[in-house]
Amino acid sequence: MTILDTTASADSDTIQYVTIVIGGQLFGLPISQVHDVFVPESVTRVPLSAPEVAGVLNLRGRIVTAIDMRRRLHLPPQEGEQMMAVGIEYKQESYGLVIDAVGEVLSLPGSTAEANPSNLDKRWAEISGGVHRLDGRLMVILDVARLLGSLFTEPLVAAA
């Protein structure tokens, strides 16, 4: 499924999010950053890559780096479920965030976004751009720059 950028609306303060679930937690990705939602067919491991890098995959002729979001958040692997992925771009590179499930598209007023609460799990806070409170459930806004920037900016250590 390809998702089109439809963030323009009559209310310029409305932001659309593609909701995803990782480890039972609801996350929201601004729809303007999402290019695809897909089921990865095969992922090829990359030797010596970061543990969060599940490998690479071919998405319609493009090589995409697959990021295992459960590993990134230090959660146990998902057992027996089919992998889902959300395709995004970051610094002219294509990535597939491997997640548990894709939800719906929500249109939320930007004014209802809040800073991370002080009791937000540290693993979520380090990749969060804030939160929305939704009928008793917290949606963490996934900040792609924080997620991928921290993953690929750490210096490489030469093997001894």
C-alpha positions in Angstrom: 0.0 0.0 0.0 1.3 3.4 -0.9 0.4 6.4 1.3 0.1 9.8 -0.3 0.9 13.0 1.5 -2.5 14.5 2.3 -1.5 16.7 5.2 -3.0 19.8 3.7 -6.4 20.4 5.1 -8.8 23.3 5.7 -7.4 23.4 9.3 -3.7 24.2 8.9 -3.1 23.2 12.5 -4.2 19.6 11.8 -1.5 16.9 11.5 -2.2 13.5 10.1 -0.5 10.5 11.6 -0.1 6.9 10.5 -0.5 4.9 13.7 1.7 2.0 14.4 2.1 -0.4 17.3 5.4 -1.7 18.7 5.3 -3.8 21.9 1.8 -2.8 22.7 2.6 0.9 22.6 0.8 3.2 20.1 3.1 5.4 18.1 2.2 8.0 15.4 4.3 8.9 12.4 3.5 12.1 10.6 2.0 11.0 7.3 4.2 13.4 5.4 7.2 11.1 6.3 5.5 7.8 5.4 5.9 6.6 1.8 4.8 3.0 2.0 3.3 0.4 4.3 4.3 -3.1 3.3 5.0 -6.7 4.3 8.8 -7.4 3.9 9.2 -10.6 1.9 12.9 -11.3 2.7 15.5 -9.4 4.7 19.2 -10.0 4.1 21.4 -9.6 7.1 24.3 -7.2 6.9 27.5 -8.3 8.6 28.8 -6.0 11.3 25.8 -3.8 11.2 24.2 -2.2 14.3 22.0 -4.7 16.2 18.9 -2.6 15.3 19.6 -3.1 11.6 17.6 -6.2 10.6 19.2 -6.1 7.2 18.4 -4.8 3.7 15.5 -5.6 1.5 14.4 -4.9 -2.1 11.3 -2.7 -2.3 10.2 -2.2 -5.9 13.8 -2.1 -7.1 15.2 0.1 -4.3 17.5 -1.2 -1.6 16.0 -0.3 1.8 17.6 -0.6 5.2 15.3 -2.5 7.5 15.3 -1.2 11.2 13.9 -3.7 13.7 12.0 -1.3 16.0 11.6 -4.0 18.7 15.4 -4.3 18.9 15.8 -0.5 18.8 13.5 -0.2 21.8 15.1 -3.2 23.6 11.9 -5.3 23.5 11.8 -9.1 23.0 11.2 -10.3 19.5 7.7 -10.8 18.3 6.8 -14.5 18.1 5.0 -16.0 15.2 3.5 -12.9 13.7 4.0 -11.7 10.2 6.4 -8.7 9.9 5.0 -5.3 8.9 7.0 -2.3 7.8 6.6 1.4 7.2 8.7 2.9 4.5 10.3 6.3 5.2 13.0 8.5 3.9 15.8 10.1 6.0 18.7 12.1 4.5 18.0 10.8 1.0 18.1 7.2 2.1 15.2 4.7 2.2 14.4 2.8 5.4 11.8 0.3 6.4 10.8 0.4 10.1 9.8 -3.2 11.0 6.9 -2.9 13.5 4.2 -5.1 15.0 1.1 -3.6 13.4 -0.2 -0.6 11.4 -3.3 1.1 12.6 -5.4 3.9 11.1 -4.6 7.4 10.0 -5.6 10.0 12.6 -6.0 13.7 12.1 -5.1 15.5 15.3 -4.8 19.2 16.1 -1.2 20.2 16.5 -2.2 22.3 19.5 -3.1 19.1 21.4 0.5 17.7 21.2 2.3 17.8 24.5 5.9 17.4 25.6 7.0 14.0 26.8 5.7 13.3 30.3 8.4 12.9 32.9 7.4 9.3 33.5 7.5 8.2 29.8 9.7 5.2 29.3 13.2 6.3 28.6 13.4 4.0 25.5 10.3 5.8 24.0 11.4 9.3 25.1 14.6 9.2 23.3 12.8 8.7 19.9 9.8 10.8 20.7 8.8 14.2 19.5 6.0 14.5 22.0 2.7 12.8 22.8 -1.0 13.0 22.2 -3.5 11.8 24.8 -6.3 9.8 23.0 -9.3 8.6 25.1 -7.2 7.1 27.9 -4.4 6.0 25.6 -1.1 7.7 24.9 0.2 8.1 21.4 4.0 8.7 21.2 4.9 10.9 18.2 7.8 9.1 16.5 10.6 11.6 15.6 12.4 10.0 12.6 15.5 12.3 13.0 16.0 11.3 16.6 15.4 7.6 15.8 17.7 7.3 12.8 20.1 10.2 13.7 21.2 8.5 16.9 21.5 5.1 15.2 23.9 6.2 12.5 25.9 9.0 14.1 27.8 6.9 16.6 31.5 6.6 15.7 32.7 3.3 14.3 35.2 1.5 16.4 37.9 -0.4 14.5 38.3 -4.0 15.4 41.5 -4.8 17.3 
